[in-house]
């Protein structure tokens, strides 16, 4: 199963009303293929950008952007700002137009541009606790990997199943269906990854772009009371408990 993905060179009007408006000069159709694994719904496109384009982007990230001065994973936000308090968007922060370097990297398979894009920098050894992106606020989820490769682990808390997906440089991944809603995903905090053939691969500096689309009505109908904020709210589970549960999952050992 495959999905068309379009990469394009555009000029962007720096305004945001109901949605962004594009003047498209060149369109290149690419293909995303669903990985034949559990969980279902993981689509991948290798070499979404060329190595030369990747190096130009990394040069921009390292020399032209202002990053927070703190250790660990660093983030910059474009479009709406992601809120680490509500795990939705920060409604008090104005929409930030997408910069020129980002526009050609926007997926177009959703019929409209993303509402929120997060650029993250990972130092070697940095990871992400297992989690699901909040169901209610956000619909589809895409991620572009640049720089060093690493493994992302998908886990099913109900069955105990775990699987690792190798995120290679320049690869675009989409999480939908089970992989988006019913499995957690995370990155182990370690400085090496062991490949299937036993080779130990050192992690180096990595960047990722995460693309999010706001869900119409901000209501998810998946019904997963363990992972879905909409289902939990309807069940009467308080928000404070949900956040506490998330924090406990983040502290749990990642085997």
Protein Blocks (a to p, Z undefined) as FASTA:
>chain_A
ZZdddddddddddbdfkbccdddfbdcdddddddfbddehiacdehkbafklmmmmmmmm
mmmcccdddehjddddehjaddfklopacfkbccddddfklmmmpcfklopacfbdcddd
ddehiacddddddfklpccdcdddehjadddddddfknopacdddddehiacddehjllm
mpccdddddfbdcdfkopacddddddddddddddehiiafklpaklmmklmmmnopafkl
mmmmmmmmmmpccZZ
